């Protein structure tokens, strides 16, 4: 009875977080980041280079944007016609800009970003616990199978397959979950590991890191009662983020 209750708890949390990861739509930049009709016309008229950057600087002067391209230019998406918010990237699969994009995951057929990153982490955590629980409860029967202590029926091959499948998924999931736990502790995305964010004055790979506790709350929120449940509780709006380099208080 205890094993059945624990099994169904892990199973329901696993399915719930997996469902939320798949069906939560990625968030796109708000309307304020889209160029106005006049700015689009000005951008199309101007030749590429400093003149276009002047149009983009004028359009982005009131936006909470602190990151730049490698050349120091305003980050602009030609396909979506918008000024990219910090940590926003264009997904070639979804063909749209995704707020705080981490990666496009084929396993969930969805972009993992600001709106569903917490659900993705919980999906990894509960699937790992699910596989570990199955491997642990099946271990004693697997040992009996290995020592020829089980009756000679077809069921013993099911036990062998179940143990190997659960154990192999546990190994791969533990490495992936551990990697994303490290990302959360450093307040980084997968894309930012491969290309560090470039701020107005310099490149800083830890520019968004606020310390372990605050980094954790950026993803899971301030209400601890929601941390283990796949309900949205992340802090912010996905368009602007506090940094250790820039004070976002306009009065300062």
Backbone torsions as a table, in degrees:
resi	resn	phi	psi	omega
1	UNK	NA	-43.7	179.1
2	UNK	-61.1	-44.9	-179.9
3	UNK	-63.9	-40.4	179.8
4	UNK	-64.8	-42.7	178.7
5	UNK	-63.2	-48.1	179.5
6	UNK	-61.7	-41.4	180.0
7	UNK	-58.9	-47.8	-175.8
8	UNK	-71.7	-28.2	174.0
9	UNK	-65.1	-50.0	178.5
10	UNK	-61.3	-41.5	-177.3
11	UNK	-65.1	-44.3	-179.0
12	UNK	-67.1	-41.3	178.0
13	UNK	-66.1	-38.0	177.9
14	UNK	-63.4	-48.5	-178.8
15	UNK	-66.1	-40.0	-178.9
16	UNK	-62.6	-49.0	-179.1
17	UNK	-68.0	-36.6	177.3
18	UNK	-64.0	-43.3	178.6
19	UNK	-61.6	-44.9	-179.3
20	UNK	-66.3	-35.9	178.3
21	UNK	-65.2	-39.3	-177.5
22	UNK	-73.3	-46.3	-167.3
23	UNK	-100.2	1.4	172.8
24	UNK	-82.0	118.9	-177.9
25	UNK	-70.2	135.9	175.9
26	UNK	-61.8	142.8	179.5
27	UNK	-83.4	139.7	178.6
28	UNK	-108.2	159.5	179.3
29	UNK	-57.4	145.4	179.8
30	UNK	-71.7	171.2	-173.1
31	UNK	-61.9	-28.9	-177.1
32	UNK	-63.6	-21.1	179.9
33	UNK	-88.1	-11.2	177.3
34	UNK	-80.2	140.5	179.2
35	UNK	-70.3	143.8	174.5
36	UNK	-72.2	167.2	-178.5
37	UNK	-61.0	-40.0	-180.0
38	UNK	-67.1	-39.0	178.7
39	UNK	-67.1	-36.8	176.4
40	UNK	-62.1	-44.0	179.5
41	UNK	-63.8	-42.8	179.4
42	UNK	-62.7	-39.8	-179.4
43	UNK	-66.4	-37.3	179.8
44	UNK	-72.6	-31.8	-179.6
45	UNK	-73.9	-35.7	-174.8
46	UNK	-75.7	142.8	174.0
47	UNK	-69.9	156.7	179.9
48	UNK	-63.0	142.0	179.0
49	UNK	130.6	-145.5	-173.9
50	UNK	-64.4	-34.0	-179.4
51	UNK	-65.2	-39.1	176.3
52	UNK	-68.1	-38.5	179.0
53	UNK	-64.2	-31.9	177.8
54	UNK	-65.3	-39.7	176.4
55	UNK	-63.9	-43.9	-179.3
56	UNK	-67.9	-38.1	177.5
57	UNK	-63.3	-38.8	178.8
58	UNK	-66.4	-38.3	-179.8
59	UNK	-72.4	-27.9	-174.6
60	UNK	-101.8	7.4	-172.8
61	UNK	-64.8	-28.3	-179.9
62	UNK	-103.1	8.4	-178.0
63	UNK	-95.2	146.0	179.9
64	UNK	-78.5	71.3	-176.3
65	UNK	-118.6	128.0	-177.7
66	UNK	-125.0	-11.3	179.9
67	UNK	-99.4	157.1	-177.3
68	UNK	-135.4	175.5	173.5
69	UNK	-79.4	177.6	-180.0
70	UNK	-62.4	-28.0	179.5
71	UNK	-89.1	1.1	-179.6
72	UNK	88.0	9.7	-177.2
73	UNK	-87.2	163.3	174.5
74	UNK	-65.6	135.3	179.5
75	UNK	-77.1	115.4	-175.8
76	UNK	-128.9	139.0	178.7
77	UNK	-101.3	116.6	-179.4
78	UNK	-70.2	-26.7	-176.6
79	UNK	-83.2	-39.1	-179.6
80	UNK	-93.6	-10.7	-179.9
81	UNK	56.6	55.4	178.9
82	UNK	-147.8	156.2	172.0
83	UNK	-80.2	124.6	-175.0
84	UNK	-73.3	127.7	170.5
85	UNK	-65.2	165.1	176.3
86	UNK	-58.0	136.8	177.0
87	UNK	69.9	9.6	177.4
88	UNK	-93.5	139.7	179.4
89	UNK	-138.8	154.7	178.0
90	UNK	-87.8	126.1	178.3
91	UNK	-91.6	122.6	-178.8
92	UNK	-70.8	-24.7	179.8
93	UNK	-78.2	-49.0	178.9
94	UNK	-78.2	-19.0	-177.3
95	UNK	57.5	45.3	175.5
96	UNK	-157.6	161.0	178.4
97	UNK	-81.2	133.3	-175.6
98	UNK	-115.8	128.2	179.5
99	UNK	-68.7	132.5	-178.7
100	UNK	45.0	54.2	-177.9
101	UNK	-66.8	131.7	175.3
102	UNK	-98.4	-55.1	176.0
103	UNK	-171.9	165.3	172.2
104	UNK	-96.1	120.1	-172.8
105	UNK	-102.1	114.9	177.9
106	UNK	-68.7	-22.0	-179.4
107	UNK	-69.1	-26.7	178.2
108	UNK	-114.8	1.7	179.6
109	UNK	50.8	46.5	-177.5
110	UNK	-158.1	159.0	173.2
111	UNK	-81.5	135.0	175.3
112	UNK	-96.9	117.1	-177.3
113	UNK	-150.5	-152.9	-174.1
114	UNK	-58.0	-40.5	-172.8
115	UNK	-74.1	-25.4	-174.4
116	UNK	-133.7	14.6	-178.7
117	UNK	-66.0	-39.3	177.3
118	UNK	-61.5	-42.3	179.4
119	UNK	-63.3	-38.0	179.0
120	UNK	-64.3	-42.1	178.1
121	UNK	-63.1	-43.8	179.5
122	UNK	-67.4	-34.8	175.7
123	UNK	-60.1	-45.0	177.3
124	UNK	-63.5	-42.2	-177.4
125	UNK	-65.6	-47.5	-176.4
126	UNK	-74.6	-31.3	175.2
127	UNK	-68.7	-35.3	176.1
128	UNK	-66.1	-45.7	177.9
129	UNK	-62.2	-38.9	179.6
130	UNK	-61.0	-48.1	-179.7
131	UNK	-67.4	-40.4	178.7
132	UNK	-64.1	-39.8	179.2
133	UNK	-63.5	-43.4	179.6
134	UNK	-65.4	-43.6	179.6
135	UNK	-63.5	-39.8	-178.2
136	UNK	-68.4	-42.8	-178.5
137	UNK	-75.2	-20.8	-180.0
138	UNK	-91.2	-11.3	-171.7
139	UNK	-60.8	-44.2	-176.6
140	UNK	-63.1	-34.8	178.9
141	UNK	-76.7	-31.3	175.5
142	UNK	-65.4	-39.2	177.7
143	UNK	-64.3	-41.2	177.4
144	UNK	-63.7	-38.9	176.9
145	UNK	-61.6	-43.4	-176.5
146	UNK	-68.0	-29.0	-179.8
147	UNK	-100.5	15.9	179.3
148	UNK	58.0	37.3	179.3
149	UNK	-97.9	1.4	179.3
150	UNK	-100.2	151.7	174.8
151	UNK	-58.8	149.5	-176.4
152	UNK	-81.1	77.4	177.7
153	UNK	-128.8	171.3	179.3
154	UNK	-66.9	-21.9	-176.7
155	UNK	-61.5	-29.5	-177.1
156	UNK	-66.8	-28.5	176.3
157	UNK	-72.6	-30.7	174.1
158	UNK	-64.6	-39.1	178.6
159	UNK	-63.8	-42.8	178.9
160	UNK	-63.4	-47.4	-179.1
161	UNK	-62.8	-42.9	-178.6
162	UNK	-61.4	-43.4	-178.4
163	UNK	-66.8	-45.7	-179.0
164	UNK	-65.4	-41.1	179.3
165	UNK	-63.2	-47.0	-179.3
166	UNK	-64.6	-40.5	-178.7
167	UNK	-67.6	-42.7	-179.1
168	UNK	-67.5	-41.9	176.8
169	UNK	-65.2	-33.5	178.6
170	UNK	-62.9	-41.2	-179.8
171	UNK	-64.3	-48.8	-178.2
172	UNK	-67.8	-39.8	-179.5
173	UNK	-69.0	-35.7	179.9
174	UNK	-64.2	-39.7	178.8
175	UNK	-68.3	-41.6	179.8
176	UNK	-68.2	-42.4	179.0
177	UNK	-65.8	-41.2	177.6
178	UNK	-61.9	-39.5	178.4
179	UNK	-62.9	-43.9	-178.7
180	UNK	-73.2	-28.4	172.5
181	UNK	-63.9	-40.0	176.1
182	UNK	-63.4	-40.7	177.9
183	UNK	-60.8	-43.6	179.9
184	UNK	-63.6	-41.8	-179.0
185	UNK	-63.8	-27.3	179.7
186	UNK	-100.8	-1.3	-177.1
187	UNK	54.4	53.1	178.3
188	UNK	-123.0	159.5	168.7
189	UNK	-107.0	167.4	178.8
190	UNK	-59.8	-40.4	179.6
191	UNK	-65.1	-35.0	-178.3
192	UNK	-74.8	-18.5	174.0
193	UNK	-70.5	-40.1	-178.8
194	UNK	-80.4	-29.0	176.8
195	UNK	-140.0	106.3	-177.0
196	UNK	-64.1	143.1	179.2
197	UNK	-63.7	141.4	-179.0
198	UNK	-106.9	117.0	-179.9
199	UNK	-92.7	-178.9	-173.0
200	UNK	-58.9	-33.2	-174.0
201	UNK	-110.3	-24.0	-177.9
202	UNK	-165.8	167.4	173.1
203	UNK	-84.5	135.6	179.1
204	UNK	-144.0	112.2	-177.2
205	UNK	-70.6	-18.5	179.1
206	UNK	-112.9	25.9	-175.4
207	UNK	-62.7	-28.7	-178.7
208	UNK	-98.5	1.0	-178.6
209	UNK	-78.9	128.2	-177.3
210	UNK	-115.2	9.6	-172.5
211	UNK	104.0	153.8	-171.0
212	UNK	-56.1	-47.7	-175.5
213	UNK	-63.7	-47.4	-179.3
214	UNK	-70.1	-34.5	176.3
215	UNK	-62.3	-41.1	178.2
216	UNK	-63.3	-41.2	-178.8
217	UNK	-71.5	-24.8	176.0
218	UNK	-59.4	-35.1	-179.0
219	UNK	-91.6	-44.4	-172.0
220	UNK	-97.3	-14.4	177.6
221	UNK	90.3	179.5	-177.2
222	UNK	-88.7	-21.7	-178.3
223	UNK	-87.1	104.9	-175.6
224	UNK	-65.8	-22.9	-178.7
225	UNK	-68.0	-16.5	179.7
226	UNK	-99.9	-3.2	-172.4
227	UNK	-61.3	-40.1	-174.4
228	UNK	-93.2	2.7	-179.9
229	UNK	-108.7	139.1	178.3
230	UNK	-76.6	63.7	172.4
231	UNK	-122.1	144.0	-173.9
232	UNK	-67.9	125.7	178.7
233	UNK	-145.2	11.4	-178.9
234	UNK	-65.1	150.8	-178.4
235	UNK	-84.0	150.0	173.8
236	UNK	90.0	-175.4	-178.7
237	UNK	-111.0	-0.9	179.8
238	UNK	85.2	-10.9	-178.5
239	UNK	-98.4	-28.5	179.1
240	UNK	-136.7	147.1	-175.6
241	UNK	-137.0	141.6	173.8
242	UNK	-67.7	147.1	179.3
243	UNK	-129.3	166.6	175.6
244	UNK	-87.9	0.5	-177.1
245	UNK	-109.1	-32.5	-169.7
246	UNK	-121.8	126.8	172.3
247	UNK	-87.0	120.9	-172.6
248	UNK	-88.7	4.8	176.4
249	UNK	-73.2	114.1	-175.5
250	UNK	-63.2	-23.0	179.7
251	UNK	-74.8	-14.7	179.2
252	UNK	-111.4	NA	NA
